[in-house]
Amino acid sequence: MRVRPSPNIWNTPELYELENRAADPEDRIATGMREIGDWAGRTLLDVGCGSGFHLPRWAGSATRVIGVEPHPPLVALARRRTRSLPHVSVLAGRAEELPVPDASVDVAHARWAYFFGPGCEPGLRELDRVVRRGGTAFVVDNDPTRSTFGAWFRRGFPEVDPDAVERFWSTRGWQRRPIDMGWSFGSRADLESVVRIELPPEAAEEALASHTGTTVDYAVNLWWRHF
């Protein structure tokens, strides 16, 4: 199966790094995850880990952290980022064919990677295979129904049907925790550069023309399921 490119991070990893640093300044996503299924003392799998931005965070309390990423340049960046962390490994692989044994992870995490609703069934079957009984899987994705960024996303990607996405997850036993995370950039130039890698050109320019400052209210859905 052909890997679906992620043009924002694949083409401009340095700008995606800016986005990661600006996102969720109050740490609300990780807080929600801990409340549902903490990774402390456990094995965590990060599916579509990109350049490994979040791997050191998981490594702070997890016994073992495994990042899986299909894009070779990002695999190299993630390995470089975590080379001083002996309990972190980064593997080349895809969500549909995770390179880990059956029932080998306690917590699985995917953030804006592969699991976007209908069409990700092969990856869900892999989660069924690799997550141990008593484990938890998390998927973080945009909520287009609210927030400033949600409205931008809805204009930029009108083909995304949030009702269909919610039906997809809920009928498969997943639950949703809505989270207001936000973006907070160090400069207007940084915000503008990130908006332009996240939205189609016309939608990006419309969004920037209508918005001032360096912060954006941004809503996401934290989808989760216990195994």
Buried (B, 14 or more C-beta within 10 A) or exposed (E): EEEEEBEBBBEBBEBBBBBBBBBBEEEBBBEBBEEBBBBEEBBBBBBBBBBBBBBBBBBEBBEBBBBBBBBEEBBBBBBEBBEEBEEBBBBBBBBBEBEBEEBBBBBBBBBBBBBBBEEBEEBBEBBEEBBBEEBBBBBBBBBBBBBBBBBBBBBBBEEBEBEEBBEBBEEEEBEBBEBBBBBBBEEEEBBBBBBBBBBEEEBBBBBBEEBEEBBBEBBBBBBBBBB
